[in-house]
Amino acid sequence: MAKYFPEMLAEHQNFIKKQHLFFIATAPLDAAGHVNLSPKGYDTLRILSSTEIAYLDLTGSGNETSGHINENARITFMFCAFEGPPMILRLYGSGKVILPETEEWDSA
């Protein structure tokens, strides 16, 4: 059964830091639209605090993630253990697109 936490615990953060691959899911508000689920990896994710993370969204399949984020901000991150004990960790939250030409870019 799923357990819900108001913020990432230290063990969640340690688990996330060990993962080489994670997934991002977003969806539009329009029921005719589709869920966008993308694998991410490399060294693109940073834990900023117990309630905030950031990742660099490299170019890919049309950048639907940014479109959905700009429309409704909903985003889910999923981390899966591919080694060791089985574990799936999902982070549900609100996203914000930060581009190189914005003031926030250097602080993110």
N, C-alpha and C positions, 0 to 999 in steps of 0.2 A: 504494500500500500504506500502511496506517495506521502511524503512529509513536506510541509511547507515551512519556510523560514523567512522572516522579514528582511534578512540580510545574509550575505555569505559568511559562513563561519570560517575559521582558520583552516579546518580540514577541507572545506570546499575549495578555498583558494589554493591550497597545496595540490589538490586533485587537478584543478584546472591547469596549473603551471606544468604538470607532467604530461599533458595531452599534446600530441603533435597534430591532431586533427579535431575540428569542431564543426558544428553546423549552425547556420543562421536560417530562420524561417520568418517570413513576413507575408502579409496578404492585403489586398485592396479591400475597400469597403463594398465595392460593387460585387454582388453575388455572382455575376457573370465572369468576374476575374478569377484568377487562380492563385493558389498559394505558391510562393517562391521559396524553395528550400535549396540552400547552397552549401557545399563543403568548403571549409576555409582551413588554412594552416599556415605553414612557415612560422615566422616569428612576428605575427601581425597583431597579437592580442596583448593588452595591458590591463592589469587590475589597478584601478585608480583609488578605490576605497572599498569598504565592505558592501557598498550599494551601487558602485559605478565601475563599468569597464569600458574600454575603447578598443576598437580594432580598425586596421587599415583595410578597406575594401578595395582590393586590387581589381583591375578591369576584368570583365568576364562576359557573361551572357546577356548583356544589354542593361545591366545595372537596375533591375527591377527593385532590388532592396531599397535603394535611395528613393525611388518613386513611391514605394509603399510607405516608407518612413515619413516622407514629406506629406503624404496624404493623411496618415492616421497615427504615426509614431509607434505602432505596436511592433514588437520584435521579440523573438524567442531564440536563445542560444541553447544548444544541446551539446553536451560533452559525454562521450562514451568511453568506458575503460576497454581497451583492446588488449591489455595485459593485466595480470593480477586479478584480484577479486572483481566480480561483475559489478558495475555501477553505471548508472545514467544520471546525469545532473542537468537539469534545465533551469535556465534563468529567464524569467518572464519580465518584460519591462517596456519602457518607452525609449525610443531612439531619437537621435538628432544627427543630421548630416552636417559635418564640418568639412569645408573645402579649403584648399591651400590659400585661397585669397581672403578668407575670413580671419578676424582677429583671434578667434579661439584656436586656430590651427597650431600655433606655437605652444599653447598650454596643454593641448590634448595629448 
